[in-house]
Amino acid sequence: MENTVILGMSGGVDSSVAALRLKQQGVNVIGVFMKNWEEADENGVCTATLDYEEVRRVAEHIGIPYYTVNFAEEYRQRVFSYFLDEYKKGRTPNPDVMCNCEIKFKAFLDFAMGMGAASLATGHFARLDKTGERVRLFRGVDAGKDQSYFLAGLTWEQLKNAIFPVGDLTKREVRELALKAGLPNALRKDSTGICFIGERDFKRFLMGFLPAMPGDIVALDGRVIGKHDGLMYYTLGQRRGLGIGGMADGNGESWFVIAKDMERNRLIVQQGEQDELYSLGLFASKMNYISGEAPAPEFECTAKFRYRQPDQAVRVRVRGEGCVMDFKEPQRAVTPGQWVVLYQGEECIGGGPIDETRPLKPIALPK
């Protein structure tokens, strides 16, 4: 299988065009659909079945073999358990990053290499530079679709056998290639939401696994102004879904979540985007650097604290396996559990989960 590439196919247009391009390059490509979740959605539909049907149609149209592999147990143990544990702690995790670290580029990569494949390909919008001793990860050409953020937890050893066939294309070019080739899913809508939940109601989904623990919504002056369903259902900076927008004694500004009082099960809110919502820095106890090491004990770069956020200038000071980070400008709603991802120009150099923030104005929890 020296010239064989195993391609992870999701049923979406990106991985389908990745298969098409590899086939056109004369590569012996085998499509593999990963089944990571075995539960029907709220309408009783197993979305994995629908996705696999799209993989079948595309693979037969292109003329490549296709198979399915079940990683549902690995996913529950390595990703979903982490996801629930983080929410129990009042944090907001990023399971898409963990899925790449633990499933796509660990369990699936091991599967592909065990099959004797030369490489593992996916439909990620990202690029790799393999000219040096260690593989480097770069943003995809399409800035609006770049997915390097979700790959920041990987190492160069994991990436050395990876291929991203659509990383040098824009989404528009991907659609055009799919239409030109007559792919049956050329116009299929992009999937959104968390990887295994998709577009279903997130709060309702989470309630099926974490019991609701209602409590008070409290303003900084100590007033109880509403009830929450459980702290795990809310995130810092959240404005919608609080149920307190029409208060008669308010000042007309929106209410925002600014803290969680885990000890007393209270959601702390404030009207308007005040200083309490911003932070000057963060601490991450465990950082991953794609090259295997930090660029220097102290260095400047740019960072994203959430996907699609514009790059922000930061200074990083390495502390053991983690780091202390200072922001050039105060940052809004930097959230523990989310990933901070570092860039030097177009290169993604790594990242890690945020543990603590250094507030612009410390919050004194109301009594």
Buried (B, 14 or more C-beta within 10 A) or exposed (E): EEEBBBBBBBBBBBBBBBBBBBBEEEBBBBBBBBBBBEEEBEEEEBBBEEBBBBBBBBBEBBEBEBEBBEBBEBBBEBBBEBBBEBBEBBBBBBBBBBBBBBBBBBBBBEBBBEBEBBBBBBBBBBBBEEEEEBBBBBBBBBEEBBBBBBBBBBBBEBBEBBBBBBBBBBBEBBBBBBEEBEBBBBEBEEBEEBBBBBEBEEBEBBBEEEEEEEBBBBBBEEEEBBEBBBBBBBBBBBEEEBEBEEBEEBEEEBBBBBBBBEEEBBBBBBBEBBBBBBBBBBBBBEBBBBBEEBBEEEBEBBBBBBBEEEEBEBBBBBBEEBBBBBBEEBBBBBBBBBBBBBBEEBBBBBBBBBBBBBBBBEBEBBE
